[in-house]
Amino acid sequence: MEFLKYFRVSLFFAAVLIAVSSCKTPSELALVEARPISTNKLLKRVEQNSFDYDYLTIKRVNCNFSSSQSKATFKINLKAKKDDRILVSISKLNIPVGRVLLTPDSVKYVNYIDRNYFVDDYSYLSSFLHIDLDFATIQSIISNNAFSYRNDPKNKDYRTFDSFIEDNLYVLQSEKSRKIEKMEEKENKAERRLRRLDDQALIVQKMFFNPDNFALKRLSISDKTNKRNMKLLFDDFTEVENKAYPGSIEMNFHSPEEEIEMKIRMNGFSTDKITSFNIKIPQKYEEIRVN
């Protein structure tokens, strides 16, 4: 179904783009040696160096998407207002395809090609990306701050997180290394049962931060139970008001059922005030149920 194809691609892209669009790593850095620090101190430094914005615009984004089932090339325009909303506009061959509007309470999508739309909470997006996602989490990602892939109270204060150094980058990992080893051993003994229970799946999130400015450089989420992995890498940074943004992003998602690759190039960054987040749904458009 054409609607679901573009909806899934655009939402997948929106989440990936949001996750890295505000990372502020200088394009040329003097080599700084990462020295051991505590998890609490690392979290504090990441928060101190997070990107505080009122408005964010990325005017021109070219995206090449490929999966085992389809390929697509499209363009994106992103607008964000802190604590309020995020608007993603999608076009193909200069023809408007659709828009996605994220607010604290809802996800709204309108498809101009198939003339339909849907309004939902974050359950469909969370299910598709296999991450407990809400507006607050997305905002933390936009701010280049630490975040937890699971919307679980015990993870909000990062009590389960571990920190260490890998490839001269500071790493925040969602579980202690020893606990992961024990969970993997337990999983091997009850693999079939765990595969039926996503809330018990062994999922390891790793965030890699630059030792110079504690900006997020890489992100990986590995679902070891269901053999699913997502990795994000970004490069070609450009200066925007004394901060650097990635001009190119590579994303890879692997599972037993699917292989997805996305290559993104971005330019036209701005933090100027945005006066319009327009998304209109014509009365004759059909409402689509996704749940």
Backbone as CSV, one residue per row, in Angstrom:
resi,resn,N_x,N_y,N_z,CA_x,CA_y,CA_z,C_x,C_y,C_z
1,MET,0.855,-1.193,0.000,0.000,0.000,0.000,0.888,1.240,0.000
2,GLU,0.676,2.120,-0.949,1.543,3.280,-1.113,1.577,4.156,0.130
3,PHE,0.423,4.290,0.786,0.367,5.106,2.004,1.337,4.579,3.058
4,LEU,1.257,3.277,3.349,2.103,2.707,4.387,3.576,2.780,4.014
5,LYS,3.876,2.600,2.716,5.266,2.677,2.279,5.855,4.039,2.610
6,TYR,5.211,5.117,2.169,5.765,6.447,2.407,5.652,6.854,3.874
7,PHE,4.585,6.382,4.551,4.452,6.721,5.959,5.590,6.110,6.761
8,ARG,5.866,4.828,6.541,6.924,4.164,7.292,8.286,4.755,6.963
9,VAL,8.543,5.007,5.674,9.828,5.584,5.293,9.994,6.962,5.918
10,SER,8.951,7.798,5.835,9.064,9.166,6.346,9.186,9.193,7.862
11,LEU,8.434,8.334,8.559,8.546,8.303,10.007,9.892,7.748,10.438
12,PHE,10.349,6.718,9.734,11.664,6.158,10.053,12.729,7.220,9.841
13,PHE,12.635,7.938,8.717,13.594,9.005,8.459,13.503,10.091,9.513
14,ALA,12.264,10.499,9.872,12.100,11.575,10.846,12.774,11.238,12.158
15,ALA,12.578,10.010,12.623,13.196,9.602,13.884,14.716,9.601,13.785
16,VAL,15.244,9.098,12.659,16.700,9.071,12.473,17.248,10.487,12.377
17,LEU,16.598,11.333,11.591,17.066,12.702,11.419,17.031,13.454,12.737
18,ILE,15.933,13.312,13.482,15.819,13.964,14.774,16.931,13.515,15.695
19,ALA,17.259,12.232,15.611,18.245,11.666,16.530,19.624,12.244,16.342
20,VAL,19.929,12.808,15.162,21.292,13.275,14.948,21.360,14.696,14.416
21,SER,20.226,15.342,14.193,20.248,16.632,13.508,20.909,17.729,14.311
22,SER,21.010,17.583,15.638,21.581,18.657,16.436,22.904,18.303,17.078
23,CYS,23.527,17.217,16.697,24.832,16.869,17.263,25.838,17.941,16.882
24,LYS,26.578,18.443,17.842,27.433,19.599,17.609,28.892,19.250,17.832
25,THR,29.472,18.543,16.869,30.871,18.155,16.947,31.672,18.948,15.933
26,PRO,32.718,19.678,16.319,33.507,20.438,15.357,34.057,19.544,14.260
27,SER,34.110,20.062,13.049,34.543,19.259,11.906,36.025,18.903,11.994
28,GLU,36.834,19.761,12.644,38.246,19.457,12.837,38.584,19.665,14.308
29,LEU,38.953,18.582,14.994,39.229,18.646,16.413,40.657,18.221,16.697
30,ALA,41.291,18.910,17.633,42.559,18.421,18.128,42.291,17.143,18.921
31,LEU,43.192,16.187,18.810,42.991,14.918,19.478,43.012,15.124,20.990
32,VAL,41.915,14.736,21.632,41.804,14.831,23.080,41.672,13.415,23.626
33,GLU,42.479,13.102,24.609,42.449,11.755,25.176,41.313,11.637,26.179
34,ALA,40.492,10.624,26.006,39.402,10.361,26.948,39.972,9.733,28.213
35,ARG,39.687,10.345,29.349,40.174,9.835,30.627,38.989,9.327,31.445
36,PRO,39.180,8.274,32.217,38.063,7.676,32.970,37.357,8.687,33.867
37,ILE,36.024,8.703,33.790,35.192,9.513,34.678,33.987,8.678,35.083
38,SER,33.281,9.100,36.119,32.123,8.351,36.599,30.936,8.543,35.657
39,THR,29.969,7.642,35.760,28.755,7.754,34.940,28.017,9.046,35.241
40,ASN,27.891,9.413,36.515,27.180,10.638,36.887,27.871,11.872,36.323
41,LYS,29.208,11.891,36.370,29.931,13.038,35.838,29.786,13.121,34.319
42,LEU,29.810,11.967,33.647,29.621,11.958,32.196,28.241,12.479,31.833
43,LEU,27.210,12.030,32.548,25.847,12.503,32.297,25.744,14.011,32.504
44,LYS,26.410,14.515,33.552,26.370,15.950,33.834,27.054,16.746,32.728
45,ARG,28.210,16.263,32.255,28.918,16.976,31.190,28.122,16.948,29.879
46,VAL,27.490,15.823,29.584,26.655,15.734,28.382,25.504,16.722,28.465
47,GLU,24.870,16.805,29.642,23.750,17.738,29.815,24.222,19.180,29.702
48,GLN,25.371,19.492,30.293,25.905,20.854,30.233,26.216,21.284,28.809
49,ASN,26.619,20.355,27.983,27.002,20.675,26.613,25.902,20.388,25.599
50,SER,24.706,20.082,26.081,23.598,19.820,25.159,23.188,21.108,24.463
51,PHE,22.546,20.953,23.320,22.168,22.077,22.472,20.834,22.656,22.934
52,ASP,20.851,23.888,23.443,19.637,24.548,23.902,19.115,25.446,22.790
53,TYR,17.937,25.140,22.284,17.384,25.875,21.149,15.937,26.266,21.442
54,ASP,15.487,27.314,20.772,14.065,27.662,20.767,13.420,27.194,19.467
55,TYR,14.134,27.432,18.347,13.653,27.010,17.024,14.809,26.370,16.257
56,LEU,14.474,25.407,15.420,15.461,24.757,14.566,14.838,24.455,13.212
57,THR,15.540,24.847,12.140,15.087,24.556,10.782,16.212,23.887,10.006
58,ILE,15.897,22.816,9.285,16.808,22.214,8.314,16.056,22.244,6.982
59,LYS,16.472,23.160,6.111,15.679,23.460,4.920,15.781,22.403,3.830
60,ARG,16.977,21.853,3.616,17.167,20.948,2.481,17.843,19.664,2.948
61,VAL,17.118,18.570,2.791,17.631,17.259,3.165,17.369,16.292,2.022
62,ASN,18.431,15.697,1.493,18.292,14.672,0.455,18.497,13.302,1.099
63,CYS,17.587,12.384,0.843,17.624,11.083,1.489,17.509,9.967,0.462
64,ASN,18.442,9.015,0.527,18.369,7.785,-0.266,18.074,6.632,0.680
65,PHE,16.933,6.000,0.480,16.466,4.925,1.350,16.401,3.633,0.558
66,SER,16.904,2.548,1.138,16.800,1.245,0.489,16.546,0.168,1.535
67,SER,15.728,-0.792,1.163,15.434,-1.932,2.019,15.362,-3.167,1.147
68,SER,15.086,-4.299,1.752,14.973,-5.532,0.983,13.738,-5.536,0.099
69,GLN,12.799,-4.596,0.340,11.553,-4.573,-0.408,11.413,-3.387,-1.346
70,SER,12.107,-2.293,-1.067,11.892,-1.100,-1.880,13.071,-0.146,-1.790
71,LYS,13.086,0.813,-2.720,14.051,1.904,-2.720,13.290,3.202,-2.928
72,ALA,13.803,4.267,-2.339,13.143,5.563,-2.492,14.158,6.679,-2.330
73,THR,13.995,7.725,-3.119,14.781,8.945,-2.991,13.800,10.088,-2.781
74,PHE,13.986,10.853,-1.741,13.054,11.930,-1.461,13.761,13.065,-0.731
75,LYS,13.051,14.189,-0.588,13.595,15.360,0.085,12.752,15.686,1.313
76,ILE,13.426,16.295,2.292,12.807,16.593,3.581,13.078,18.044,3.962
77,ASN,12.099,18.642,4.634,12.274,19.923,5.313,11.808,19.723,6.748
78,LEU,12.638,20.126,7.723,12.295,19.922,9.131,12.238,21.250,9.867
79,LYS,11.183,21.422,10.688,11.040,22.575,11.558,10.733,22.088,12.975
80,ALA,11.344,22.725,13.976,11.104,22.317,15.362,10.992,23.539,16.262
81,LYS,10.049,23.483,17.186,9.902,24.487,18.225,9.965,23.766,19.562
82,LYS,10.872,24.189,20.419,11.113,23.501,21.669,9.856,23.427,22.528
83,ASP,9.630,22.236,23.117,8.507,21.970,24.018,7.150,22.050,23.339
84,ASP,7.124,22.124,22.007,5.844,22.364,21.349,5.566,21.423,20.183
85,ARG,6.374,21.473,19.115,6.075,20.657,17.946,7.264,20.513,17.002
86,ILE,7.185,19.479,16.166,8.183,19.199,15.135,7.424,18.872,13.854
87,LEU,7.742,19.556,12.775,7.064,19.345,11.496,8.063,18.851,10.465
88,VAL,7.756,17.721,9.828,8.586,17.145,8.772,7.772,17.130,7.478
89,SER,8.280,17.791,6.435,7.621,17.834,5.129,8.413,16.983,4.148
90,ILE,7.714,16.082,3.431,8.351,15.143,2.512,7.915,15.438,1.085
91,SER,8.886,15.428,0.160,8.561,15.624,-1.259,9.394,14.668,-2.108
92,LYS,8.889,14.358,-3.297,9.590,13.490,-4.243,9.452,14.107,-5.626
93,LEU,10.603,14.325,-6.294,10.619,14.985,-7.602,9.897,16.329,-7.527
94,ASN,10.135,17.058,-6.433,9.547,18.382,-6.190,8.033,18.341,-6.048
95,ILE,7.464,17.169,-5.850,6.024,17.029,-5.633,5.792,16.709,-4.161
96,PRO,4.957,17.483,-3.448,4.687,17.194,-2.040,4.089,15.798,-1.867
97,VAL,4.676,15.018,-0.999,4.196,13.666,-0.719,3.387,13.634,0.568
98,GLY,3.890,14.278,1.621,3.161,14.257,2.886,3.844,15.095,3.936
99,ARG,3.188,15.186,5.090,3.735,15.908,6.233,3.476,15.115,7.501
100,VAL,4.451,15.204,8.427,4.329,14.576,9.736,4.462,15.664,10.790
101,LEU,3.486,15.750,11.681,3.523,16.733,12.762,3.559,15.995,14.096
102,LEU,4.632,16.232,14.865,4.796,15.631,16.183,4.532,16.682,17.248
103,THR,3.675,16.367,18.209,3.412,17.229,19.352,3.580,16.385,20.619
104,PRO,3.520,16.990,21.791,3.659,16.185,23.014,2.625,15.070,23.141
105,ASP,1.466,15.221,22.488,0.386,14.246,22.667,0.097,13.380,21.451
106,SER,0.597,13.753,20.269,0.137,13.038,19.082,1.145,13.032,17.946
107,VAL,0.920,12.115,17.023,1.618,12.048,15.743,0.548,12.168,14.660
108,LYS,0.678,13.171,13.804,-0.297,13.404,12.740,0.409,13.304,11.398
109,TYR,-0.180,12.533,10.482,0.406,12.364,9.152,-0.663,12.570,8.095
110,VAL,-0.332,13.373,7.068,-1.230,13.558,5.932,-0.484,13.174,4.663
111,ASN,-1.140,12.375,3.822,-0.559,11.875,2.575,-1.261,12.560,1.404
112,TYR,-0.505,13.392,0.672,-1.099,14.150,-0.422,-1.248,13.328,-1.696
113,ILE,-0.544,12.215,-1.797,-0.632,11.372,-2.988,-1.874,10.499,-2.939
114,ASP,-2.063,9.780,-1.824,-3.215,8.894,-1.682,-4.426,9.566,-1.046
115,ARG,-4.268,10.832,-0.666,-5.357,11.623,-0.098,-5.945,10.963,1.151
116,ASN,-5.074,10.668,2.090,-5.529,10.122,3.355,-4.641,10.641,4.477
117,TYR,-4.996,10.273,5.724,-4.263,10.788,6.875,-4.509,9.880,8.071
118,PHE,-3.743,10.105,9.126,-4.063,9.477,10.396,-3.550,10.352,11.527
119,VAL,-4.199,10.205,12.682,-3.791,10.883,13.911,-3.725,9.815,14.994
120,ASP,-2.598,9.750,15.708,-2.392,8.673,16.672,-1.466,9.174,17.777
121,ASP,-1.289,8.360,18.815,-0.248,8.662,19.792,1.074,8.087,19.264
122,TYR,2.041,7.843,20.125,3.357,7.404,19.674,3.504,5.879,19.617
123,SER,2.407,5.150,19.784,2.503,3.694,19.846,2.927,3.094,18.510
124,TYR,2.402,3.607,17.382,2.773,3.044,16.081,4.248,3.307,15.777
125,LEU,4.696,4.536,16.010,6.094,4.881,15.769,7.013,4.074,16.672
126,SER,6.632,3.911,17.931,7.438,3.113,18.860,7.509,1.663,18.420
127,SER,6.377,1.125,17.975,6.333,-0.266,17.528,7.183,-0.467,16.287
128,PHE,7.117,0.481,15.353,7.859,0.347,14.102,9.360,0.421,14.330
129,LEU,9.798,1.313,15.242,11.227,1.485,15.512,11.729,0.603,16.653
130,HIS,10.798,-0.110,17.306,11.160,-0.984,18.423,11.824,-0.196,19.555
131,ILE,11.343,1.028,19.777,11.845,1.890,20.843,10.639,2.543,21.508
132,ASP,10.620,2.610,22.854,9.572,3.356,23.541,9.835,4.841,23.316
133,LEU,9.024,5.457,22.474,9.289,6.817,22.034,8.145,7.739,22.431
134,ASP,8.483,8.920,22.931,7.502,9.964,23.179,8.144,11.307,22.850
135,PHE,7.373,12.373,22.970,7.875,13.688,22.571,9.053,14.116,23.442
136,ALA,8.986,13.818,24.739,10.069,14.209,25.646,11.383,13.545,25.257
137,THR,11.308,12.270,24.868,12.518,11.561,24.443,13.083,12.187,23.178
138,ILE,12.210,12.479,22.208,12.654,13.104,20.968,13.311,14.447,21.255
139,GLN,12.731,15.206,22.181,13.307,16.504,22.509,14.692,16.361,23.151
140,SER,14.870,15.333,23.965,16.192,15.084,24.550,17.202,14.774,23.457
141,ILE,16.761,14.020,22.453,17.651,13.674,21.345,17.993,14.923,20.545
142,ILE,17.001,15.765,20.255,17.244,16.994,19.513,18.232,17.885,20.260
143,SER,18.162,17.879,21.591,19.052,18.702,22.401,20.438,18.101,22.529
144,ASN,20.668,16.964,21.863,21.955,16.267,21.927,22.243,15.812,23.352
145,ASN,21.176,15.484,24.090,21.306,15.037,25.456,21.190,13.521,25.509
146,ALA,21.551,12.928,26.633,21.394,11.488,26.794,19.910,11.143,26.854
147,PHE,19.565,9.938,26.440,18.183,9.482,26.508,18.166,7.972,26.650
148,SER,17.041,7.453,27.142,16.879,6.011,27.275,15.935,5.515,26.205
149,TYR,16.259,4.377,25.581,15.430,3.827,24.523,14.112,3.283,25.047
150,ARG,14.016,3.045,26.367,12.798,2.516,26.953,12.163,3.551,27.860
151,ASN,10.849,3.729,27.716,10.105,4.672,28.542,9.751,3.995,29.869
152,ASP,10.793,3.770,30.658,10.664,3.027,31.907,11.181,3.909,33.031
153,PRO,10.386,4.105,34.106,10.830,4.995,35.193,12.205,4.665,35.741
154,LYS,12.564,3.385,35.807,13.860,3.019,36.376,15.009,3.429,35.473
155,ASN,14.721,3.722,34.183,15.776,4.140,33.263,15.898,5.654,33.160
156,LYS,14.892,6.398,33.649,14.896,7.841,33.482,16.029,8.514,34.255
157,ASP,16.457,7.924,35.377,17.576,8.505,36.113,18.875,7.769,35.817
158,TYR,18.851,6.857,34.843,20.045,6.168,34.334,20.743,5.315,35.400
159,ARG,19.973,4.807,36.360,20.575,3.970,37.395,21.165,2.681,36.823
160,THR,20.577,2.181,35.749,21.068,0.922,35.168,22.216,1.137,34.192
161,PHE,22.531,2.397,33.842,23.530,2.677,32.818,24.953,2.526,33.346
162,ASP,25.831,2.122,32.441,27.251,1.980,32.725,28.022,2.931,31.821
163,SER,29.231,3.304,32.210,30.063,4.174,31.373,31.472,3.624,31.298
164,PHE,32.100,3.817,30.142,33.472,3.383,29.934,34.008,4.073,28.686
165,ILE,35.237,3.766,28.301,35.875,4.374,27.130,36.061,3.311,26.059
166,GLU,35.687,3.652,24.839,35.854,2.745,23.704,36.221,3.570,22.475
167,ASP,37.308,3.203,21.792,37.781,3.945,20.614,37.995,5.422,20.925
168,ASN,38.503,5.709,22.134,38.753,7.074,22.606,37.483,7.915,22.641
169,LEU,36.339,7.293,22.819,35.064,7.972,22.991,34.452,7.529,24.316
170,TYR,33.757,8.464,24.983,33.023,8.106,26.181,31.748,7.362,25.760
171,VAL,31.460,6.284,26.456,30.301,5.463,26.117,29.344,5.399,27.308
172,LEU,28.056,5.625,27.034,26.988,5.347,27.991,26.254,4.118,27.484
173,GLN,26.218,3.077,28.306,25.581,1.823,27.907,24.409,1.548,28.841
174,SER,23.307,1.077,28.279,22.057,0.974,29.023,22.072,-0.063,30.128
175,GLU,23.022,-0.986,30.128,23.141,-1.985,31.182,24.608,-2.170,31.549
176,LYS,24.851,-2.634,32.769,26.203,-2.967,33.188,26.708,-4.154,32.371
177,SER,27.977,-4.142,32.021,28.542,-5.202,31.185,28.378,-6.581,31.819
178,ARG,28.585,-6.678,33.125,28.430,-7.975,33.788,26.986,-8.444,33.733
179,LYS,26.054,-7.508,33.866,24.643,-7.879,33.821,24.273,-8.371,32.427
180,ILE,24.835,-7.743,31.399,24.559,-8.173,30.029,25.010,-9.612,29.833
181,GLU,26.207,-9.945,30.359,26.711,-11.312,30.231,25.774,-12.305,30.914
182,LYS,25.283,-11.954,32.092,24.366,-12.841,32.806,23.038,-12.970,32.072
183,MET,22.544,-11.844,31.515,21.283,-11.862,30.782,21.408,-12.689,29.504
184,GLU,22.553,-12.589,28.831,22.781,-13.392,27.631,22.804,-14.881,27.961
185,GLU,23.424,-15.222,29.084,23.453,-16.624,29.495,22.048,-17.117,29.823
186,LYS,21.279,-16.283,30.513,19.905,-16.640,30.846,19.060,-16.746,29.592
187,GLU,19.290,-15.828,28.629,18.517,-15.830,27.388,18.740,-17.123,26.608
188,ASN,19.964,-17.606,26.579,20.261,-18.835,25.857,19.487,-20.023,26.413
189,LYS,19.165,-19.976,27.698,18.423,-21.055,28.329,16.919,-20.953,28.088
190,ALA,16.458,-19.753,27.739,15.009,-19.557,27.552,14.742,-18.700,26.318
191,GLU,15.451,-18.968,25.239,15.407,-18.117,24.057,14.023,-18.059,23.440
192,ARG,13.355,-19.180,23.331,12.037,-19.187,22.693,11.039,-18.329,23.461
193,ARG,11.063,-18.446,24.791,10.120,-17.668,25.592,10.396,-16.173,25.465
194,LEU,11.656,-15.786,25.512,12.001,-14.374,25.423,11.639,-13.781,24.076
195,ARG,11.749,-14.561,23.025,11.448,-14.042,21.698,9.979,-13.673,21.562
196,ARG,9.135,-14.222,22.434,7.716,-13.897,22.372,7.363,-12.707,23.256
197,LEU,8.319,-12.231,24.046,8.053,-11.170,25.000,8.999,-10.005,24.770
198,ASP,8.572,-9.020,23.958,9.440,-7.895,23.630,9.820,-7.083,24.864
199,ASP,8.923,-7.044,25.881,9.246,-6.251,27.056,10.343,-6.896,27.899
200,GLN,10.679,-8.167,27.612,11.755,-8.834,28.303,12.987,-9.015,27.410
201,ALA,12.943,-8.485,26.216,14.053,-8.656,25.282,15.313,-7.985,25.815
202,LEU,16.441,-8.583,25.527,17.739,-8.026,25.921,18.154,-7.012,24.864
203,ILE,17.970,-5.736,25.171,18.283,-4.643,24.251,19.365,-3.774,24.874
204,VAL,20.447,-3.586,24.152,21.571,-2.802,24.657,21.719,-1.530,23.830
205,GLN,21.637,-0.399,24.477,21.804,0.910,23.846,23.174,1.455,24.210
206,LYS,23.902,1.934,23.200,25.214,2.537,23.448,25.254,3.910,22.779
207,MET,25.625,4.928,23.562,25.794,6.282,23.052,27.263,6.657,23.185
208,PHE,27.869,7.127,22.090,29.289,7.458,22.052,29.454,8.983,22.013
209,PHE,30.221,9.530,22.959,30.387,10.973,23.065,31.846,11.378,22.865
210,ASN,32.023,12.498,22.158,33.363,13.017,21.905,34.002,13.507,23.200
211,PRO,35.260,13.171,23.502,35.898,13.597,24.748,36.190,15.093,24.800
212,ASP,36.155,15.768,23.652,36.457,17.199,23.618,35.268,18.031,24.080
213,ASN,34.073,17.738,23.570,32.914,18.559,23.910,31.703,17.752,24.353
214,PHE,31.864,16.442,24.529,30.807,15.558,25.029,29.563,15.578,24.140
215,ALA,29.776,15.739,22.841,28.684,15.670,21.876,28.513,14.230,21.401
216,LEU,27.284,13.851,21.144,26.984,12.516,20.662,27.517,12.330,19.245
217,LYS,28.329,11.279,19.040,28.925,11.006,17.730,28.352,9.767,17.058
218,ARG,28.041,8.739,17.861,27.500,7.500,17.326,26.426,6.975,18.267
219,LEU,25.511,6.220,17.694,24.453,5.614,18.481,24.195,4.215,17.952
220,SER,24.096,3.251,18.853,23.731,1.898,18.446,22.708,1.339,19.414
221,ILE,21.718,0.647,18.873,20.716,-0.041,19.677,20.661,-1.478,19.176
222,SER,21.025,-2.420,20.044,21.130,-3.823,19.659,20.129,-4.658,20.448
223,ASP,19.156,-5.208,19.740,18.183,-6.129,20.328,18.753,-7.535,20.169
224,LYS,19.452,-7.996,21.200,20.137,-9.277,21.109,19.172,-10.459,21.103
225,THR,18.010,-10.289,21.701,17.026,-11.367,21.735,16.442,-11.625,20.359
226,ASN,16.057,-10.546,19.666,15.397,-10.673,18.366,16.325,-10.427,17.187
227,LYS,17.646,-10.322,17.479,18.655,-10.177,16.435,18.413,-8.950,15.555
228,ARG,18.086,-7.816,16.189,17.868,-6.567,15.467,18.907,-5.547,15.922
229,ASN,19.457,-4.800,14.962,20.486,-3.815,15.279,20.276,-2.545,14.459
230,MET,20.450,-1.396,15.100,20.406,-0.120,14.401,21.646,0.676,14.780
231,LYS,22.357,1.202,13.776,23.558,1.992,13.999,23.457,3.299,13.235
232,LEU,23.909,4.381,13.866,23.918,5.706,13.263,25.334,6.270,13.285
233,LEU,25.787,6.770,12.134,27.079,7.426,12.006,26.863,8.749,11.278
234,PHE,27.602,9.804,11.653,27.422,11.078,10.969,28.747,11.792,10.785
235,ASP,28.794,12.663,9.733,30.065,13.257,9.313,29.788,14.554,8.559
236,ASP,30.847,15.135,7.946,30.745,16.348,7.117,30.053,17.478,7.866
237,PHE,30.625,17.874,8.999,29.987,18.874,9.842,30.092,20.279,9.257
238,THR,29.069,21.084,9.516,29.033,22.456,9.027,28.715,23.391,10.190
239,GLU,29.307,24.580,10.200,29.115,25.528,11.288,27.797,26.273,11.151
240,VAL,27.048,26.341,12.241,25.806,27.113,12.320,25.823,27.851,13.646
241,GLU,26.056,29.166,13.583,26.098,29.996,14.781,27.041,29.405,15.838
242,ASN,28.260,29.157,15.423,29.325,28.651,16.293,29.091,27.231,16.789
243,LYS,28.158,26.535,16.179,27.941,25.132,16.479,27.988,24.360,15.170
244,ALA,28.413,23.112,15.245,28.542,22.310,14.022,27.455,21.250,13.948
245,TYR,26.913,21.075,12.759,25.883,20.072,12.509,26.376,19.104,11.450
246,PRO,25.954,17.834,11.526,26.386,16.874,10.510,25.748,17.173,9.172
247,GLY,26.582,17.213,8.126,26.050,17.423,6.786,25.689,16.115,6.099
248,SER,26.196,14.987,6.641,25.855,13.687,6.084,25.682,12.671,7.202
249,ILE,24.747,11.746,6.992,24.403,10.744,7.993,24.230,9.403,7.302
250,GLU,24.714,8.366,7.953,24.472,7.010,7.469,23.790,6.209,8.569
251,MET,22.718,5.500,8.188,21.978,4.676,9.122,21.860,3.273,8.555
252,ASN,22.054,2.279,9.415,21.881,0.890,9.023,21.026,0.172,10.055
253,PHE,20.031,-0.560,9.551,19.162,-1.365,10.411,19.166,-2.783,9.882
254,HIS,19.400,-3.742,10.782,19.460,-5.146,10.373,18.581,-5.987,11.286
255,SER,17.817,-6.887,10.684,17.042,-7.879,11.419,16.941,-9.123,10.553
256,PRO,16.502,-10.247,11.099,16.359,-11.450,10.271,15.391,-11.259,9.107
257,GLU,14.446,-10.309,9.266,13.442,-10.095,8.224,13.760,-8.934,7.298
258,GLU,14.633,-8.017,7.717,14.772,-6.768,6.969,16.185,-6.215,7.050
259,GLU,16.599,-5.578,5.947,17.840,-4.807,5.890,17.489,-3.419,5.370
260,ILE,17.812,-2.395,6.143,17.492,-1.033,5.748,18.759,-0.188,5.804
261,GLU,18.966,0.600,4.771,20.098,1.526,4.726,19.587,2.892,4.311
262,MET,20.089,3.921,4.961,19.678,5.279,4.633,20.899,6.187,4.600
263,LYS,21.032,6.961,3.530,22.108,7.936,3.395,21.473,9.312,3.241
264,ILE,21.925,10.241,4.056,21.292,11.551,4.153,22.332,12.644,4.001
265,ARG,21.992,13.672,3.238,22.826,14.878,3.133,21.947,16.080,3.453
266,MET,22.472,16.988,4.310,21.667,18.095,4.805,22.396,19.421,4.652
267,ASN,21.620,20.482,4.416,22.139,21.845,4.464,20.976,22.809,4.637
268,GLY,21.294,24.070,4.870,20.251,25.066,5.107,19.777,25.062,6.550
269,PHE,20.725,25.128,7.511,20.381,25.121,8.928,20.074,26.541,9.411
270,SER,19.142,26.641,10.340,18.797,27.948,10.896,18.185,27.787,12.284
271,THR,18.430,28.762,13.161,17.769,28.810,14.461,16.882,30.052,14.574
272,ASP,16.539,30.635,13.432,15.646,31.799,13.422,14.241,31.390,13.864
273,LYS,13.472,32.357,14.335,12.112,32.099,14.790,11.243,31.580,13.645
274,ILE,10.436,30.581,13.935,9.524,29.990,12.948,8.113,30.457,13.273
275,THR,7.422,31.011,12.292,6.086,31.570,12.524,4.962,30.634,12.105
276,SER,5.284,29.570,11.363,4.216,28.688,10.878,4.638,27.227,10.929
277,PHE,3.744,26.387,11.480,3.882,24.933,11.438,2.612,24.369,10.810
278,ASN,2.391,24.735,9.578,1.118,24.461,8.924,0.986,23.009,8.476
279,ILE,-0.101,22.361,8.856,-0.457,21.050,8.331,-1.984,20.990,8.273
280,LYS,-2.523,20.976,7.056,-3.969,20.974,6.847,-4.421,19.632,6.291
281,ILE,-5.556,19.161,6.784,-6.140,17.916,6.300,-7.447,18.244,5.589
282,PRO,-7.483,18.142,4.268,-8.735,18.418,3.534,-9.872,17.520,3.998
283,GLN,-11.067,18.033,3.978,-12.230,17.300,4.489,-12.479,15.992,3.748
284,LYS,-12.121,15.918,2.463,-12.416,14.726,1.681,-11.371,13.613,1.850
285,TYR,-10.300,13.883,2.601,-9.268,12.866,2.793,-9.780,11.751,3.709
286,GLU,-9.378,10.521,3.413,-9.816,9.354,4.187,-8.907,9.166,5.400
287,GLU,-9.517,8.868,6.552,-8.737,8.585,7.749,-8.298,7.128,7.753
288,ILE,-7.018,6.894,8.015,-6.447,5.551,8.052,-6.192,5.146,9.500
289,ARG,-6.584,3.916,9.839,-6.325,3.362,11.173,-5.046,2.549,11.134
290,VAL,-4.110,2.836,12.008,-2.845,2.108,12.036,-2.745,1.149,13.208
291,ASN,-3.680,1.214,14.149,-3.672,0.300,15.303,-4.932,-0.557,15.291
